[in-house]
Amino acid sequence: MEKQPTVVFHNVGQVYFPQSRVECHYSLTSDHRWSSSDWIGIFEVGCTSRKQYHTYTWALVPEGYTECTSVNCCALFHASYLPRPSAVEYQFIYVDKMGKVCARSRPFTFRAPKPLEELETLKEERDEEDGEEEDLLLVITKAQLLQSQLDESLKKQADIHLALDVAKEEAEKQKEDSREARVAWELEREAMKQEISELRANMKHNCEILKKIEGNHKNVKYSQENLTSELSKLMVEKDESEQRIQELEEDIKVLNDREKEENSELERLKERVKKMSSQMKHDEEKRKCLQREYEVALVELRGLQDRLEASEHVAENLRRELRELGIRQGHTNTELHQARLQVAQLTLQLSEENLVLREERANWTLEREAYKHAAETDAKKLQDLSCEVRRKEEWLQEERMEREKIEVELGRERDCTRVLQSDSKRELQELKAGLRAAQKEREEQQAEKQDLLIYILQLEQRLEVETESKEEVPTSLSPGSSSEDEENVSSASSRSILSPLFLSTPLERPHRAETPAAETPVSDTQHLLPLSLCSEVVGSPMW
């Protein structure tokens, strides 16, 4: 079985006129792999080589063609390249990029047109009363037939012109709408840029505020370290407690001032945080408004795309009508060559209008591509803006998390400072109580020292009195007894010095000293002290 051809020729005439262009209609099946190097040539029937073509043209396909799909196409051969009229038979041959012959058309010839006086027979159907149809044969001149066809073609051409004018007006309206939409979009883009710059400035300001907060936090840590060092010094240096207590009181005042300042700063920070949260809410509302505007712009773009598709659909319909007119004109050209000679001006006008239509069609395609490109760029810009908005939202969320962490750390540090302050206050209270006890002990010691001094003075007076009395004692006493008395006195004095009664009850001695010297017994001499020992007792600490 023979394979079915992948290319099929349609509406191939038996006779073509060399003075007019020839249209070759063909269709590509789904099995054909089209390439831009495929071509169609006019060959003589029976040729044996692909190089024996008389003329050729490239095999074109309509726009939007996809592979492995069937489509109808048309190729044009201009009159200047066609063969002269003769009895030689020709045919169309489709050759692919590999040089393989894909299809051949039926043979046809090129000859001069016949005179206009030839008659034509037309069939006219007529309905009878019985319901049976009857065919009538009408014989008219070919000129009348061509004239009627010419009138119909002119009417159709006028309708096409009207449709083209309407399409032009719609295209201009669409251009104006697109320009207005573009101007509005540019205004919105500038507004969005301004809002983005404002958001960046706000974020920089927030970053500066956070840096200031960190600096304050470091200052608070430094002050806490100073407090700990001062507290350790206070614990070590107990001897100089009075001066240090004053320094601590001054430090406490400074700390209270700092606490007040920190509380004021914390309140300010809270107010700033509230302002930042309000700004964030305002920014989120702006972002929602931008998203809504973005959705509105997308809807407008979709409407423009729908309009473009409608205009393309209208243009395709116009192209189809033009193709049909071209086909009909080609059929009429085979029979109206001499009529064209009479209506040359009309054909020239038609060719000029066709050129104008092609130019307008090309301009329309260029404008459509430009609009598509502009719409794609706008969509890309909108995507970039949405990505930037998302990045800013993520950055804002991260900053929120960092701010919350900082607030938590500040709360912890505040708790720690409070605990340290409470501990320091407790220690200060304990130190104050110890200092008060020490002051009481010192006062008691000073009182004891004063009593001792008074007692020592009294003893010195007694010693002076006793020395005077000894000098007045008669010499009848024996030296042995005197020596024994002196030994007893010295032993008694040493015992009194070493006895715990002297150390424990020094305050009772002045009361005993008030008794007269004559009434005191000999045992009272045991409490007398030498001046050297009294000086040592006064200089030595009593605790």
C-alpha positions, 0 to 999 in steps of 0.5 A: 500500500502506498503511503499517504502524502504528508502534504496535500494541494487544494484548489489547483486550477487547470489553466493559469494566466501568466500576467497575474499572480498564482496562489497555491493552496496546500495543507500540512498534515500532523505527520509532516515535520515543517521547517523554514527551509521547505519550498514549493516549485513549479516544475514541468510534468515528467522532470527528473531532477529537483534542479529543473524547477522554473520558479519557487517560493518558500513554504510558509505557515501561519502564525502560532503554528505548532508541530504535529498539527494539521494546518491550511497554508497558501503560497504566492507566485508573482507574475514576473516569474511565471512561465509564458503561455504554452501547451506545456503542462506544469505542476506544483511540487513540495520539497522539504529541507532534506530534498525529499518530494513530499507532494505533487499537484495535478498538472496545469497549463499557462495560456492567454485569456479568451475573449469576453463575448463567450457565453456562460450557462448557469443553473437556477433552481426553481420550486414548483407547487407540487414540491418538486424542484426543477433546474433552469439553464440560463445563458448570459454573457461572460461580461455580465457575469463578471460585472455582477461578480465585480459588483459583489466583490466591490460591495464586500470590499466596502464592507471590509473597509468599514470593518477595518475603520471600526477595527482601527477606531477600537485599536486607537481606543485600546491604545488610549486606554493602555496609555492611561493605564500605563500613566496610572501604573507609573504614578502608583509605582512612584508612590510605592517607591516613596513608601518603600523609601519611608519604610527604609528610613523608619527601619534605620531609625528603629535600628538606631534606637535599638543600638542606643538601647544596647548601649544603655544595657551595657552601661547598666551592666557596667554599673552593676559590675561597679556595684559588685566591686564596691560591695566586695570592698565594703565586705573586705574593708570593715575597719574603715566602715564609716567612710565607706558607709558614706560612700555607699550612701552616696552610691545608693543615691547615685544608683537611685538616680540611675534607677530613676533614669533607667525607669524613665528610659524604659518608659521611653523605650516602651513608648517607642515600642508602642510607636513602632508597633503602631508604625508596623500596623500602619505599614501592614495596612499600607502593604495590604492596600498595595496588594489590593492595588496590585490585584486591581492592576492584574485585573486591568492587565487581564482586561487588556489581554482580553481586549488584545485577544478580541482584537486578534480574533477580529484581525484573524477574521479579517484575514480569513475574509481577505483570504477568501476574497483572494481565493475568489479573486483568483478564480475570477482572475482566470476569467476576467483578464480583459476586464482587469485591463478595463478596470486597471485603476480599480486593481491598482487601488485594491493593491495599494489598499492591500499594501496599506492593510499589510502595513497596518497589520504589520504595525498592529503586530508590532504594537501588539508585541510591544504591548505584550512586552510592556505587560511582561515587564510590568508583571516582572516589576510587580513580582519584584515589588512583591518579593521586596515587600515579602523580604521586608516583612520577613526582616520586620518579623526578625526585628520583632523577634530580636526586640522581644528577646531584648525586652526579655533580657532587659526584664531579666536584668531588671530582676537581677538588678532588683535582687542585687539591690535588695541584697546590697540594701540588706548588707548595708542594713547589717553593716549599719547595725554592726557599726552602731554596735561598734559605736556603742562598744567604742563609747563604752570603751571611751567611758572605761578609758575615762574611768581608768584615767581618773583611777590612775590619777587617784592612784598617783595621788595616793602614791605621792601621799604614801611616799611622803608618809614613808619618808616620815616613818621612823628609822626604828624599823628593821631593814629585814621587816622593811624588805619583807614589807616591800616584797609583800607590796610588790607581790600584792601589786603584781597579783592585783595587776594580774588578777581578773578583778582588775581587768573586769571591774575597773569602774568600781575603783573610783568609788573605793578611792573616795575613802580616806587614806588613813582608814584604808588597810594595808591590803589596799596597797596591793591595788597600787600600780607603777606609772609605767604599767598605767601608761601601758594599760592606757595605751593597750586596747581593752577588747 
